[in-house]
Amino acid sequence: MYSDGGARGNPGPAACGILVLSETGEMLDEHMEYLGETTNNVAEYKGVIGALKLARKAGASEVAAYLDSEVVMRQLTGVYRVREGHLRKLYEEAKKEEKHFAKVTYNHVRREHPRIKHVDKLVNRVLDERQ
């Protein structure tokens, strides 16, 4: 699964984009959502949580999550602590979703990755429609 979140301004109008693929690369689901006024990190977390929910809905037992937010990826893998209370709630929600899978791995990929570019376009499409 690939997810991205972004805010125009930080905080500002925000959205997330999600792409869920099968093991063979077939698209199983795609989602984009306006999140209101929030921060980039909140939008990134919302993207990951939404992607986990869609992967569960698609029947996945194991998930490889790809995101371009190194901070969120390191928090979810335990490298960084989550200090902000509002992010702690989102972190806990993501950890709760993880329990539905036998295995979840988080991977940081650069913005230039084609699938990250795809979910970034979803984020921008939602934000453009709201202006």
GICORUR-V959955 format. One record per helix or strand. SS is the DSSP state (H for helix, E for strand). FROM is the first residue (numbers start at 1). LEN is the number of residues. If there is no record, write none. Layout:
BEGIN
ss	from	len
SS	FROM	LEN
SS	FROM	LEN
END
This chain:
BEGIN
ss	from	len
E	2	8
E	12	10
E	27	12
H	40	18
E	62	6
H	70	7
H	85	14
E	103	6
H	114	17
END
